[in-house]
Amino acid sequence: LQTVASADHEVFDGLVPTQVWRVDTITKGTNKLLTENVAPGRYRLFVGLYDPVTLERLPIVNDHSGENAAIIPGIVIQ
């Protein structure tokens, strides 16, 4: 597994902390990954959250990534 682009930041610039997110509600955000040096092709996006105090990734139920991340397949860069 090779990381080709990444983004690491507080969600909504820290203005909407996860403590106020509601259970069973979708919280949407937008991020831009810099891809100018990434070869065209199909990729998978790994998305995870971490504890800002310990910097440890928060666990995901039935994690199949090995990194406590949700996997979004089918990302195409042209």
Phi and psi in radians as a Rosetta constraint file:
Dihedral C 1 N 2 CA 2 C 2 CIRCULARHARMONIC -2.160 0.35
Dihedral N 2 CA 2 C 2 N 3 CIRCULARHARMONIC 2.254 0.35
Dihedral C 2 N 3 CA 3 C 3 CIRCULARHARMONIC -1.421 0.35
Dihedral N 3 CA 3 C 3 N 4 CIRCULARHARMONIC 2.229 0.35
Dihedral C 3 N 4 CA 4 C 4 CIRCULARHARMONIC -1.927 0.35
Dihedral N 4 CA 4 C 4 N 5 CIRCULARHARMONIC -0.292 0.35
Dihedral C 4 N 5 CA 5 C 5 CIRCULARHARMONIC -2.794 0.35
Dihedral N 5 CA 5 C 5 N 6 CIRCULARHARMONIC 2.651 0.35
Dihedral C 5 N 6 CA 6 C 6 CIRCULARHARMONIC -2.688 0.35
Dihedral N 6 CA 6 C 6 N 7 CIRCULARHARMONIC 2.801 0.35
Dihedral C 6 N 7 CA 7 C 7 CIRCULARHARMONIC -2.493 0.35
Dihedral N 7 CA 7 C 7 N 8 CIRCULARHARMONIC 2.349 0.35
Dihedral C 7 N 8 CA 8 C 8 CIRCULARHARMONIC -2.402 0.35
Dihedral N 8 CA 8 C 8 N 9 CIRCULARHARMONIC 1.994 0.35
Dihedral C 8 N 9 CA 9 C 9 CIRCULARHARMONIC -2.860 0.35
Dihedral N 9 CA 9 C 9 N 10 CIRCULARHARMONIC 2.939 0.35
Dihedral C 9 N 10 CA 10 C 10 CIRCULARHARMONIC -1.326 0.35
Dihedral N 10 CA 10 C 10 N 11 CIRCULARHARMONIC 2.412 0.35
Dihedral C 10 N 11 CA 11 C 11 CIRCULARHARMONIC -1.068 0.35
Dihedral N 11 CA 11 C 11 N 12 CIRCULARHARMONIC 2.337 0.35
Dihedral C 11 N 12 CA 12 C 12 CIRCULARHARMONIC 0.913 0.35
Dihedral N 12 CA 12 C 12 N 13 CIRCULARHARMONIC 0.643 0.35
Dihedral C 12 N 13 CA 13 C 13 CIRCULARHARMONIC 0.939 0.35
Dihedral N 13 CA 13 C 13 N 14 CIRCULARHARMONIC 0.509 0.35
Dihedral C 13 N 14 CA 14 C 14 CIRCULARHARMONIC 1.388 0.35
Dihedral N 14 CA 14 C 14 N 15 CIRCULARHARMONIC 0.049 0.35
Dihedral C 14 N 15 CA 15 C 15 CIRCULARHARMONIC -1.375 0.35
Dihedral N 15 CA 15 C 15 N 16 CIRCULARHARMONIC -0.373 0.35
Dihedral C 15 N 16 CA 16 C 16 CIRCULARHARMONIC -2.250 0.35
Dihedral N 16 CA 16 C 16 N 17 CIRCULARHARMONIC 1.446 0.35
Dihedral C 16 N 17 CA 17 C 17 CIRCULARHARMONIC -1.125 0.35
Dihedral N 17 CA 17 C 17 N 18 CIRCULARHARMONIC 2.654 0.35
Dihedral C 17 N 18 CA 18 C 18 CIRCULARHARMONIC -1.054 0.35
Dihedral N 18 CA 18 C 18 N 19 CIRCULARHARMONIC -0.387 0.35
Dihedral C 18 N 19 CA 19 C 19 CIRCULARHARMONIC -1.092 0.35
Dihedral N 19 CA 19 C 19 N 20 CIRCULARHARMONIC -0.400 0.35
Dihedral C 19 N 20 CA 20 C 20 CIRCULARHARMONIC -1.735 0.35
Dihedral N 20 CA 20 C 20 N 21 CIRCULARHARMONIC -0.026 0.35
Dihedral C 20 N 21 CA 21 C 21 CIRCULARHARMONIC -1.175 0.35
Dihedral N 21 CA 21 C 21 N 22 CIRCULARHARMONIC 2.475 0.35
Dihedral C 21 N 22 CA 22 C 22 CIRCULARHARMONIC -1.575 0.35
Dihedral N 22 CA 22 C 22 N 23 CIRCULARHARMONIC 2.493 0.35
Dihedral C 22 N 23 CA 23 C 23 CIRCULARHARMONIC -1.108 0.35
Dihedral N 23 CA 23 C 23 N 24 CIRCULARHARMONIC 2.467 0.35
Dihedral C 23 N 24 CA 24 C 24 CIRCULARHARMONIC 1.107 0.35
Dihedral N 24 CA 24 C 24 N 25 CIRCULARHARMONIC 0.466 0.35
Dihedral C 24 N 25 CA 25 C 25 CIRCULARHARMONIC -2.169 0.35
Dihedral N 25 CA 25 C 25 N 26 CIRCULARHARMONIC 2.393 0.35
Dihedral C 25 N 26 CA 26 C 26 CIRCULARHARMONIC -1.411 0.35
Dihedral N 26 CA 26 C 26 N 27 CIRCULARHARMONIC 2.254 0.35
Dihedral C 26 N 27 CA 27 C 27 CIRCULARHARMONIC -1.934 0.35
Dihedral N 27 CA 27 C 27 N 28 CIRCULARHARMONIC 2.044 0.35
Dihedral C 27 N 28 CA 28 C 28 CIRCULARHARMONIC -1.715 0.35
Dihedral N 28 CA 28 C 28 N 29 CIRCULARHARMONIC 2.514 0.35
Dihedral C 28 N 29 CA 29 C 29 CIRCULARHARMONIC -2.562 0.35
Dihedral N 29 CA 29 C 29 N 30 CIRCULARHARMONIC 2.825 0.35
Dihedral C 29 N 30 CA 30 C 30 CIRCULARHARMONIC -2.167 0.35
Dihedral N 30 CA 30 C 30 N 31 CIRCULARHARMONIC 2.334 0.35
Dihedral C 30 N 31 CA 31 C 31 CIRCULARHARMONIC -2.326 0.35
Dihedral N 31 CA 31 C 31 N 32 CIRCULARHARMONIC 2.610 0.35
Dihedral C 31 N 32 CA 32 C 32 CIRCULARHARMONIC -2.002 0.35
Dihedral N 32 CA 32 C 32 N 33 CIRCULARHARMONIC 2.173 0.35
Dihedral C 32 N 33 CA 33 C 33 CIRCULARHARMONIC -1.709 0.35
Dihedral N 33 CA 33 C 33 N 34 CIRCULARHARMONIC 2.354 0.35
Dihedral C 33 N 34 CA 34 C 34 CIRCULARHARMONIC -1.346 0.35
Dihedral N 34 CA 34 C 34 N 35 CIRCULARHARMONIC 2.075 0.35
Dihedral C 34 N 35 CA 35 C 35 CIRCULARHARMONIC -2.117 0.35
Dihedral N 35 CA 35 C 35 N 36 CIRCULARHARMONIC 0.201 0.35
Dihedral C 35 N 36 CA 36 C 36 CIRCULARHARMONIC -1.104 0.35
Dihedral N 36 CA 36 C 36 N 37 CIRCULARHARMONIC -0.395 0.35
Dihedral C 36 N 37 CA 37 C 37 CIRCULARHARMONIC -1.803 0.35
Dihedral N 37 CA 37 C 37 N 38 CIRCULARHARMONIC 0.258 0.35
Dihedral C 37 N 38 CA 38 C 38 CIRCULARHARMONIC -1.781 0.35
Dihedral N 38 CA 38 C 38 N 39 CIRCULARHARMONIC 2.276 0.35
Dihedral C 38 N 39 CA 39 C 39 CIRCULARHARMONIC -1.149 0.35
Dihedral N 39 CA 39 C 39 N 40 CIRCULARHARMONIC 2.529 0.35
Dihedral C 39 N 40 CA 40 C 40 CIRCULARHARMONIC -0.972 0.35
Dihedral N 40 CA 40 C 40 N 41 CIRCULARHARMONIC 2.524 0.35
Dihedral C 40 N 41 CA 41 C 41 CIRCULARHARMONIC 2.747 0.35
Dihedral N 41 CA 41 C 41 N 42 CIRCULARHARMONIC -3.022 0.35
Dihedral C 41 N 42 CA 42 C 42 CIRCULARHARMONIC -1.744 0.35
Dihedral N 42 CA 42 C 42 N 43 CIRCULARHARMONIC 2.408 0.35
Dihedral C 42 N 43 CA 43 C 43 CIRCULARHARMONIC -2.366 0.35
Dihedral N 43 CA 43 C 43 N 44 CIRCULARHARMONIC 2.918 0.35
Dihedral C 43 N 44 CA 44 C 44 CIRCULARHARMONIC -1.990 0.35
Dihedral N 44 CA 44 C 44 N 45 CIRCULARHARMONIC 2.466 0.35
Dihedral C 44 N 45 CA 45 C 45 CIRCULARHARMONIC -1.825 0.35
Dihedral N 45 CA 45 C 45 N 46 CIRCULARHARMONIC 2.201 0.35
Dihedral C 45 N 46 CA 46 C 46 CIRCULARHARMONIC -1.796 0.35
Dihedral N 46 CA 46 C 46 N 47 CIRCULARHARMONIC 2.194 0.35
Dihedral C 46 N 47 CA 47 C 47 CIRCULARHARMONIC -2.144 0.35
Dihedral N 47 CA 47 C 47 N 48 CIRCULARHARMONIC 2.252 0.35
Dihedral C 47 N 48 CA 48 C 48 CIRCULARHARMONIC -2.562 0.35
Dihedral N 48 CA 48 C 48 N 49 CIRCULARHARMONIC 2.865 0.35
Dihedral C 48 N 49 CA 49 C 49 CIRCULARHARMONIC -2.084 0.35
Dihedral N 49 CA 49 C 49 N 50 CIRCULARHARMONIC 2.665 0.35
Dihedral C 49 N 50 CA 50 C 50 CIRCULARHARMONIC -2.372 0.35
Dihedral N 50 CA 50 C 50 N 51 CIRCULARHARMONIC 2.791 0.35
Dihedral C 50 N 51 CA 51 C 51 CIRCULARHARMONIC -1.354 0.35
Dihedral N 51 CA 51 C 51 N 52 CIRCULARHARMONIC 2.092 0.35
Dihedral C 51 N 52 CA 52 C 52 CIRCULARHARMONIC -1.163 0.35
Dihedral N 52 CA 52 C 52 N 53 CIRCULARHARMONIC -0.329 0.35
Dihedral C 52 N 53 CA 53 C 53 CIRCULARHARMONIC -1.419 0.35
Dihedral N 53 CA 53 C 53 N 54 CIRCULARHARMONIC -0.853 0.35
Dihedral C 53 N 54 CA 54 C 54 CIRCULARHARMONIC -1.653 0.35
Dihedral N 54 CA 54 C 54 N 55 CIRCULARHARMONIC -0.267 0.35
Dihedral C 54 N 55 CA 55 C 55 CIRCULARHARMONIC 1.099 0.35
Dihedral N 55 CA 55 C 55 N 56 CIRCULARHARMONIC 0.316 0.35
Dihedral C 55 N 56 CA 56 C 56 CIRCULARHARMONIC -1.551 0.35
Dihedral N 56 CA 56 C 56 N 57 CIRCULARHARMONIC 2.460 0.35
Dihedral C 56 N 57 CA 57 C 57 CIRCULARHARMONIC -1.141 0.35
Dihedral N 57 CA 57 C 57 N 58 CIRCULARHARMONIC 2.431 0.35
Dihedral C 57 N 58 CA 58 C 58 CIRCULARHARMONIC -1.312 0.35
Dihedral N 58 CA 58 C 58 N 59 CIRCULARHARMONIC 2.478 0.35
Dihedral C 58 N 59 CA 59 C 59 CIRCULARHARMONIC -1.205 0.35
Dihedral N 59 CA 59 C 59 N 60 CIRCULARHARMONIC 2.607 0.35
Dihedral C 59 N 60 CA 60 C 60 CIRCULARHARMONIC -2.071 0.35
Dihedral N 60 CA 60 C 60 N 61 CIRCULARHARMONIC 2.292 0.35
Dihedral C 60 N 61 CA 61 C 61 CIRCULARHARMONIC -1.128 0.35
Dihedral N 61 CA 61 C 61 N 62 CIRCULARHARMONIC 2.363 0.35
Dihedral C 61 N 62 CA 62 C 62 CIRCULARHARMONIC 0.982 0.35
Dihedral N 62 CA 62 C 62 N 63 CIRCULARHARMONIC 0.754 0.35
Dihedral C 62 N 63 CA 63 C 63 CIRCULARHARMONIC -1.104 0.35
Dihedral N 63 CA 63 C 63 N 64 CIRCULARHARMONIC 2.184 0.35
Dihedral C 63 N 64 CA 64 C 64 CIRCULARHARMONIC -1.941 0.35
Dihedral N 64 CA 64 C 64 N 65 CIRCULARHARMONIC 0.043 0.35
Dihedral C 64 N 65 CA 65 C 65 CIRCULARHARMONIC -1.547 0.35
Dihedral N 65 CA 65 C 65 N 66 CIRCULARHARMONIC -0.422 0.35
Dihedral C 65 N 66 CA 66 C 66 CIRCULARHARMONIC 1.387 0.35
Dihedral N 66 CA 66 C 66 N 67 CIRCULARHARMONIC 0.025 0.35
Dihedral C 66 N 67 CA 67 C 67 CIRCULARHARMONIC -2.293 0.35
Dihedral N 67 CA 67 C 67 N 68 CIRCULARHARMONIC 0.315 0.35
Dihedral C 67 N 68 CA 68 C 68 CIRCULARHARMONIC 0.913 0.35
Dihedral N 68 CA 68 C 68 N 69 CIRCULARHARMONIC 0.930 0.35
Dihedral C 68 N 69 CA 69 C 69 CIRCULARHARMONIC -2.384 0.35
Dihedral N 69 CA 69 C 69 N 70 CIRCULARHARMONIC 2.545 0.35
Dihedral C 69 N 70 CA 70 C 70 CIRCULARHARMONIC -1.413 0.35
Dihedral N 70 CA 70 C 70 N 71 CIRCULARHARMONIC 2.437 0.35
Dihedral C 70 N 71 CA 71 C 71 CIRCULARHARMONIC -1.854 0.35
Dihedral N 71 CA 71 C 71 N 72 CIRCULARHARMONIC 2.196 0.35
Dihedral C 71 N 72 CA 72 C 72 CIRCULARHARMONIC -1.936 0.35
Dihedral N 72 CA 72 C 72 N 73 CIRCULARHARMONIC 1.862 0.35
Dihedral C 72 N 73 CA 73 C 73 CIRCULARHARMONIC -1.472 0.35
Dihedral N 73 CA 73 C 73 N 74 CIRCULARHARMONIC 2.959 0.35
Dihedral C 73 N 74 CA 74 C 74 CIRCULARHARMONIC 1.426 0.35
Dihedral N 74 CA 74 C 74 N 75 CIRCULARHARMONIC 0.370 0.35
Dihedral C 74 N 75 CA 75 C 75 CIRCULARHARMONIC -1.344 0.35
Dihedral N 75 CA 75 C 75 N 76 CIRCULARHARMONIC 2.192 0.35
Dihedral C 75 N 76 CA 76 C 76 CIRCULARHARMONIC -1.999 0.35
Dihedral N 76 CA 76 C 76 N 77 CIRCULARHARMONIC 2.218 0.35
Dihedral C 76 N 77 CA 77 C 77 CIRCULARHARMONIC -1.947 0.35
Dihedral N 77 CA 77 C 77 N 78 CIRCULARHARMONIC 2.210 0.35
